């Protein structure tokens, strides 16, 4: 005879989870390193917008290998804060996000526009759990 049990809630899972460190994603901005979210908060293929202490916005992404990236959220072609809502992909091994408005692609590591070399967005240095990736 088997008995059914109710599915566990996230709160129950968190309460009974073992003590594992959750990597915090930090962005280097003029004010220093700023903790933005945990690595678990980022989903490959989806961006997250973050408000930085100076009022600027950053768009954070993580690739399927777990590598985080951060670029400015402002689309330089339209002025709208929308890059965190763009579609991600890769071209010639370079991860990019395509703006949801006019579809220009921005390299997530350098911030350069793959479709117009004269345009770029700021790229931020990112670190997680003490490991740093310089842009």
N, CA, C and O of each residue as an XYZ file, in Angstrom:
540
protein
N       0.838     -1.170      0.000
C       0.000      0.000      0.000
C       0.884      1.234      0.000
O       1.807      1.336      0.808
N       0.611      2.171     -0.896
C       1.402      3.389     -0.948
C       0.535      4.564     -0.518
O      -0.688      4.545     -0.657
N       1.188      5.565     -0.002
C       0.463      6.765      0.412
C       0.976      7.937     -0.393
O       2.162      8.014     -0.710
N       0.101      8.824     -0.712
C       0.469     10.025     -1.457
C       0.861     11.110     -0.470
O       0.276     11.237      0.606
N       1.842     11.873     -0.849
C       2.239     13.001     -0.017
C       2.065     14.273     -0.819
O       2.158     14.279     -2.047
N       1.814     15.332     -0.104
C       1.634     16.630     -0.763
C       2.976     17.112     -1.294
O       4.015     16.855     -0.686
N       2.958     17.808     -2.423
C       4.214     18.347     -2.950
C       4.808     19.354     -1.963
O       4.088     20.056     -1.254
N       6.118     19.402     -1.939
C       6.798     20.335     -1.041
C       6.735     21.740     -1.613
O       6.725     21.926     -2.830
N       6.694     22.717     -0.736
C       6.717     24.112     -1.163
C       8.161     24.585     -1.216
O       9.056     23.935     -0.676
N       8.382     25.708     -1.861
C       9.734     26.274     -1.915
C      10.229     26.609     -0.516
O      11.405     26.419     -0.207
N       9.332     27.108      0.331
C       9.729     27.454      1.694
C      10.187     26.216      2.452
O      11.165     26.268      3.198
N       9.487     25.110      2.265
C       9.887     23.871      2.927
C      11.221     23.379      2.381
O      12.074     22.916      3.139
N      11.403     23.477      1.066
C      12.669     23.071      0.475
C      13.815     23.920      1.014
O      14.882     23.396      1.333
N      13.595     25.232      1.117
C      14.630     26.132      1.609
C      14.947     25.847      3.073
O      16.106     25.901      3.486
N      13.924     25.548      3.846
C      14.128     25.299      5.270
C      14.897     24.010      5.517
O      15.622     23.904      6.507
N      14.750     23.031      4.633
C      15.417     21.753      4.849
C      16.659     21.573      3.983
O      17.307     20.528      4.033
N      16.987     22.584      3.195
C      18.163     22.477      2.325
C      19.435     22.430      3.161
O      19.501     22.980      4.260
N      20.430     21.766      2.618
C      21.714     21.724      3.300
C      22.377     23.083      3.190
O      21.987     23.907      2.363
N      23.362     23.313      4.012
C      24.047     24.594      4.020
C      24.971     24.700      2.819
O      26.159     24.392      2.914
N      24.437     25.128      1.708
C      25.254     25.348      0.522
C      25.278     26.835      0.239
O      24.261     27.519      0.360
N      26.428     27.326     -0.133
C      26.564     28.747     -0.412
C      25.932     29.060     -1.757
O      26.159     28.355     -2.740
N      25.149     30.106     -1.793
C      24.547     30.571     -3.035
C      25.415     31.715     -3.540
O      25.643     32.689     -2.823
N      25.892     31.598     -4.754
C      26.781     32.603     -5.321
C      26.027     33.897     -5.579
O      24.974     33.898     -6.217
N      26.569     34.988     -5.083
C      26.002     36.313     -5.309
C      26.652     36.919     -6.540
O      27.869     36.847     -6.708
N      25.840     37.515     -7.397
C      26.355     38.191     -8.582
C      26.580     39.648     -8.216
O      25.676     40.326     -7.728
N      27.804     40.125     -8.457
C      28.154     41.514     -8.171
C      28.631     42.189     -9.443
O      29.299     41.580    -10.278
N      28.273     43.466     -9.574
C      28.681     44.278    -10.723
C      29.626     45.360    -10.235
O      29.399     45.976     -9.194
N      30.689     45.585    -10.996
C      31.633     46.651    -10.677
C      31.157     47.928    -11.348
O      31.117     48.017    -12.575
N      30.791     48.925    -10.529
C      30.375     50.224    -11.049
C      31.251     51.288    -10.399
O      32.073     50.946     -9.548
N      31.116     52.546    -10.755
C      31.999     53.578    -10.185
C      32.012     53.620     -8.652
O      32.999     54.051     -8.057
N      30.943     53.183     -8.019
C      30.867     53.204     -6.560
C      31.513     51.963     -5.931
O      31.586     51.870     -4.706
N      31.976     51.024     -6.732
C      32.583     49.788     -6.234
C      31.737     48.594     -6.632
O      30.882     48.690     -7.513
N      31.981     47.471     -5.978
C      31.223     46.252     -6.261
C      29.852     46.351     -5.621
O      29.730     46.692     -4.445
N      28.822     46.052     -6.399
C      27.442     46.111     -5.921
C      26.810     44.737     -6.106
O      26.777     44.205     -7.216
N      26.306     44.161     -5.007
C      25.596     42.881     -5.091
C      24.235     43.135     -5.718
O      23.504     44.033     -5.301
N      23.901     42.332     -6.728
C      22.672     42.549     -7.485
C      21.647     41.444     -7.247
O      20.475     41.728     -7.001
N      22.079     40.200     -7.319
C      21.170     39.075     -7.157
C      22.010     37.822     -6.914
O      23.234     37.902     -6.810
N      21.361     36.685     -6.824
C      22.119     35.439     -6.743
C      22.198     34.840     -8.140
O      21.385     35.153     -9.009
N      23.169     33.991     -8.342
C      23.318     33.341     -9.639
C      22.087     32.502     -9.958
O      21.711     32.360    -11.122
N      21.457     31.945     -8.920
C      20.240     31.147     -9.118
C      19.058     31.986     -9.606
O      18.104     31.445    -10.164
N      19.118     33.315     -9.396
C      18.039     34.192     -9.859
C      18.067     34.395    -11.373
O      17.069     34.805    -11.964
N      19.207     34.108    -11.997
C      19.358     34.314    -13.437
C      19.073     33.016    -14.182
O      19.508     31.939    -13.773
N      18.341     33.136    -15.276
C      17.962     31.991    -16.097
C      18.562     32.188    -17.486
O      18.383     33.248    -18.087
N      19.273     31.181    -18.006
C      19.830     31.319    -19.357
C      18.744     31.703    -20.363
O      17.659     31.123    -20.381
N      19.063     32.690    -21.195
C      18.120     33.136    -22.207
C      17.208     34.267    -21.758
O      16.458     34.813    -22.568
N      17.261     34.625    -20.478
C      16.415     35.706    -19.967
C      17.268     36.716    -19.234
O      18.179     36.350    -18.491
N      16.978     37.973    -19.440
C      17.720     39.031    -18.787
C      16.996     39.560    -17.559
O      15.796     39.353    -17.382
N      17.756     40.246    -16.719
C      17.231     40.886    -15.515
C      17.789     42.300    -15.485
O      18.981     42.497    -15.720
N      16.953     43.279    -15.201
C      17.402     44.664    -15.088
C      17.727     44.964    -13.632
O      17.049     44.489    -12.721
N      18.774     45.757    -13.423
C      19.183     46.150    -12.075
C      19.451     47.646    -12.054
O      20.054     48.191    -12.979
N      19.001     48.304    -10.997
C      19.254     49.724    -10.799
C      20.527     49.865     -9.976
O      20.617     49.327     -8.872
N      21.505     50.581    -10.503
C      22.783     50.763     -9.833
C      22.745     52.023     -8.963
O      21.882     52.877     -9.164
N      23.663     52.155     -8.004
C      23.631     53.300     -7.083
C      23.668     54.671     -7.759
O      23.128     55.635     -7.216
N      24.293     54.774     -8.928
C      24.364     56.071     -9.607
C      23.128     56.365    -10.456
O      23.081     57.388    -11.139
N      22.131     55.485    -10.423
C      20.901     55.679    -11.192
C      20.910     55.018    -12.548
O      19.878     54.966    -13.216
N      22.064     54.505    -12.973
C      22.140     53.791    -14.246
C      21.484     52.420    -14.095
O      21.354     51.895    -12.989
N      21.075     51.855    -15.227
C      20.507     50.516    -15.216
C      21.450     49.558    -15.930
O      22.073     49.903    -16.935
N      21.540     48.353    -15.391
C      22.338     47.297    -16.013
C      21.410     46.159    -16.402
O      20.391     45.925    -15.753
N      21.769     45.460    -17.459
C      21.052     44.260    -17.891
C      21.963     43.074    -17.613
O      23.078     43.007    -18.129
N      21.486     42.139    -16.797
C      22.272     40.961    -16.438
C      21.766     39.741    -17.169
O      20.565     39.564    -17.373
N      22.715     38.898    -17.562
C      22.401     37.655    -18.264
C      23.331     36.575    -17.750
O      24.381     36.874    -17.181
N      22.957     35.335    -17.945
C      23.827     34.203    -17.667
C      23.698     33.246    -18.842
O      22.606     33.023    -19.364
N      24.843     32.680    -19.253
C      24.780     31.719    -20.351
C      24.538     30.320    -19.793
O      24.462     30.141    -18.577
N      24.419     29.343    -20.662
C      24.108     27.978    -20.226
C      25.224     27.357    -19.394
O      24.984     26.400    -18.658
N      26.430     27.884    -19.500
C      27.551     27.392    -18.699
C      27.593     28.044    -17.324
O      28.441     27.698    -16.501
N      26.685     28.987    -17.067
C      26.638     29.654    -15.770
C      27.475     30.911    -15.681
O      27.660     31.457    -14.594
N      27.990     31.383    -16.821
C      28.811     32.592    -16.848
C      27.925     33.828    -16.897
O      27.145     33.979    -17.838
N      28.020     34.721    -15.909
C      27.191     35.933    -15.925
C      27.821     37.054    -16.760
O      29.040     37.124    -16.916
N      26.977     37.908    -17.280
C      27.382     39.077    -18.058
C      26.519     40.258    -17.628
O      25.383     40.081    -17.190
N      27.070     41.466    -17.756
C      26.294     42.669    -17.463
C      26.694     43.773    -18.436
O      27.873     44.081    -18.606
N      25.690     44.352    -19.062
C      25.882     45.506    -19.943
C      24.851     46.555    -19.548
O      23.939     46.274    -18.770
N      24.995     47.755    -20.079
C      24.000     48.788    -19.827
C      22.654     48.350    -20.386
O      22.595     47.670    -21.410
N      21.591     48.730    -19.727
C      20.243     48.335    -20.156
C      19.685     49.267    -21.238
O      18.681     48.945    -21.872
N      20.325     50.408    -21.449
C      19.818     51.414    -22.399
C      20.201     51.068    -23.833
O      21.379     50.914    -24.155
N      19.190     50.948    -24.687
C      19.396     50.728    -26.119
C      19.847     52.057    -26.721
O      19.075     53.016    -26.711
N      21.075     52.147    -27.246
C      21.556     53.435    -27.761
C      20.839     53.906    -29.028
O      20.935     55.080    -29.383
N      20.134     53.024    -29.705
C      19.428     53.412    -30.919
C      18.090     54.068    -30.627
O      17.625     54.897    -31.410
N      17.464     53.712    -29.516
C      16.148     54.263    -29.184
C      16.131     55.054    -27.881
O      15.229     55.862    -27.661
N      17.115     54.829    -27.018
C      17.153     55.479    -25.711
C      16.315     54.764    -24.661
O      16.290     55.186    -23.505
N      15.640     53.706    -25.034
C      14.775     52.976    -24.103
C      15.598     51.996    -23.267
O      16.578     51.427    -23.747
N      15.192     51.807    -22.023
C      15.852     50.872    -21.104
C      15.255     49.476    -21.309
O      14.411     49.043    -20.524
N      15.688     48.774    -22.358
C      15.019     47.533    -22.747
C      15.939     46.348    -23.038
O      15.437     45.260    -23.320
N      17.250     46.507    -22.985
C      18.119     45.409    -23.399
C      17.938     44.169    -22.536
O      18.163     43.057    -23.012
N      17.539     44.331    -21.281
C      17.312     43.160    -20.429
C      16.148     42.314    -20.925
O      16.006     41.160    -20.520
N      15.313     42.873    -21.797
C      14.161     42.155    -22.363
C      14.450     41.541    -23.728
O      13.558     40.973    -24.358
N      15.700     41.657    -24.184
C      16.053     41.173    -25.512
C      16.247     39.672    -25.585
O      16.269     38.974    -24.572
N      16.385     39.200    -26.808
C      16.624     37.780    -27.071
C      18.122     37.519    -27.088
O      18.884     38.298    -27.660
N      18.545     36.425    -26.461
C      19.970     36.099    -26.423
C      20.307     35.037    -27.462
O      19.452     34.267    -27.898
N      21.562     35.023    -27.836
C      22.054     34.055    -28.799
C      23.559     34.134    -28.854
O      24.189     34.719    -27.973
N      24.140     33.550    -29.884
C      25.581     33.674    -30.083
C      25.859     33.744    -31.578
O      25.155     33.144    -32.390
N      26.890     34.483    -31.915
C      27.337     34.637    -33.297
C      28.846     34.501    -33.303
O      29.540     35.264    -32.632
N      29.361     33.537    -34.053
C      30.806     33.275    -34.110
C      31.374     33.062    -32.708
O      32.486     33.498    -32.411
N      30.605     32.386    -31.846
C      31.062     32.092    -30.496
C      30.950     33.246    -29.514
O      31.374     33.124    -28.365
N      30.387     34.355    -29.948
C      30.242     35.528    -29.083
C      28.798     35.613    -28.591
O      27.878     35.697    -29.404
N      28.583     35.593    -27.269
C      27.213     35.717    -26.757
C      26.708     37.140    -26.979
O      27.454     38.105    -26.817
N      25.438     37.257    -27.350
C      24.871     38.586    -27.589
C      23.434     38.638    -27.097
O      22.807     37.615    -26.820
N      22.932     39.868    -26.999
C      21.508     40.104    -26.776
C      21.049     40.998    -27.916
O      21.728     41.960    -28.276
N      19.892     40.673    -28.479
C      19.305     41.487    -29.542
C      18.257     42.390    -28.914
O      17.382     41.922    -28.185
N      18.344     43.665    -29.192
C      17.374     44.613    -28.650
C      15.966     44.216    -29.074
O      15.749     43.856    -30.231
N      15.011     44.277    -28.156
C      13.647     43.905    -28.524
C      12.965     44.926    -29.442
O      11.902     44.643    -29.995
N      13.562     46.105    -29.607
C      12.929     47.126    -30.433
C      13.384     47.078    -31.890
O      12.582     46.800    -32.782
N      14.646     47.342    -32.132
C      15.130     47.398    -33.508
C      16.027     46.221    -33.881
O      16.526     46.148    -35.004
N      16.231     45.307    -32.946
C      16.927     44.025    -33.167
C      18.438     44.108    -33.349
O      19.046     43.121    -33.761
N      19.077     45.260    -33.057
C      20.537     45.282    -33.112
C      21.076     44.369    -32.026
O      20.508     44.279    -30.938
N      22.191     43.684    -32.331
C      22.780     42.722    -31.410
C      23.987     43.332    -30.703
O      24.840     43.963    -31.327
N      24.039     43.127    -29.370
C      25.122     43.655    -28.554
C      25.875     42.510    -27.893
O      25.284     41.652    -27.238
N      27.201     42.515    -28.079
C      28.069     41.508    -27.484
C      27.979     41.634    -25.960
O      28.184     42.718    -25.414
N      27.675     40.532    -25.278
C      27.510     40.578    -23.831
C      28.827     40.745    -23.087
O      28.830     41.221    -21.951
N      29.940     40.368    -23.695
C      31.229     40.508    -23.032
C      31.821     41.898    -23.189
O      32.427     42.417    -22.251
N      31.658     42.511    -24.357
C      32.302     43.800    -24.613
C      31.333     44.968    -24.732
O      31.743     46.117    -24.567
N      30.061     44.707    -25.014
C      29.085     45.772    -25.216
C      29.057     46.315    -26.629
O      28.234     47.179    -26.933
N      29.938     45.832    -27.512
C      29.969     46.346    -28.882
C      28.757     45.846    -29.674
O      28.269     44.736    -29.462
N      28.293     46.683    -30.578
C      27.164     46.323    -31.430
C      27.695     45.496    -32.597
O      28.584     45.936    -33.326
N      27.146     44.303    -32.764
C      27.598     43.427    -33.834
C      27.103     43.881    -35.200
O      27.637     43.461    -36.227
N      26.083     44.737    -35.218
C      25.491     45.180    -36.478
C      25.960     46.563    -36.912
O      25.782     46.940    -38.070
N      26.561     47.328    -35.992
C      27.062     48.664    -36.299
C      28.286     48.905    -35.415
O      28.136     49.331    -34.270
N      29.494     48.641    -35.922
C      30.713     48.738    -35.114
C      30.964     50.113    -34.499
O      31.779     50.229    -33.584
N      30.291     51.148    -34.976
C      30.495     52.487    -34.419
C      29.698     52.712    -33.132
O      29.831     53.756    -32.493
N      28.869     51.732    -32.751
C      28.000     51.881    -31.579
C      28.337     50.795    -30.553
O      28.657     49.661    -30.910
N      28.258     51.166    -29.276
C      28.450     50.180    -28.204
C      27.700     50.649    -26.963
O      27.260     51.796    -26.879
N      27.566     49.752    -26.017
C      27.004     50.074    -24.706
C      28.059     49.711    -23.673
O      28.901     48.849    -23.928
N      28.028     50.354    -22.509
C      28.999     49.984    -21.475
C      28.826     48.527    -21.048
O      27.705     48.034    -20.920
N      29.936     47.858    -20.834
C      29.940     46.502    -20.286
C      30.540     46.589    -18.891
O      31.518     47.304    -18.672
N      29.961     45.872    -17.965
C      30.412     45.908    -16.577
C      31.198     44.649    -16.240
O      30.907     43.568    -16.753
N      32.190     44.795    -15.377
C      32.871     43.632    -14.826
C      31.901     42.962    -13.870
O      31.143     43.626    -13.163
N      31.935     41.638    -13.859
C      31.005     40.851    -13.040
C      31.817     39.826    -12.256
O      32.799     39.278    -12.757
N      31.392     39.578    -11.019
C      31.990     38.483    -10.264
C      30.914     37.746     -9.489
O      29.880     38.312     -9.134
N      31.175     36.486     -9.237
C      30.280     35.656     -8.440
C      31.104     34.871     -7.446
O      32.105     34.251     -7.807
N      30.693     34.897     -6.225
C      31.360     34.102     -5.204
C      32.868     34.275     -5.188
O      33.594     33.308     -4.958
N      33.355     35.488     -5.429
C      34.779     35.745     -5.418
C      35.451     35.594     -6.755
O      36.567     36.083     -6.929
N      34.802     34.917     -7.741
C      35.396     34.787     -9.066
C      34.996     35.954     -9.940
O      33.820     36.317     -9.980
N      35.931     36.541    -10.631
C      35.661     37.742    -11.423
C      35.898     37.480    -12.896
O      36.828     36.768    -13.274
N      35.040     38.067    -13.727
C      35.233     38.046    -15.170
C      35.303     39.492    -15.612
O      34.324     40.227    -15.484
N      36.429     39.904    -16.122
C      36.592     41.277    -16.585
C      36.101     41.400    -18.007
O      36.391     40.552    -18.852
N      35.360     42.452    -18.268
C      34.871     42.719    -19.635
C      35.870     43.578    -20.355
O      35.662     43.924    -21.518
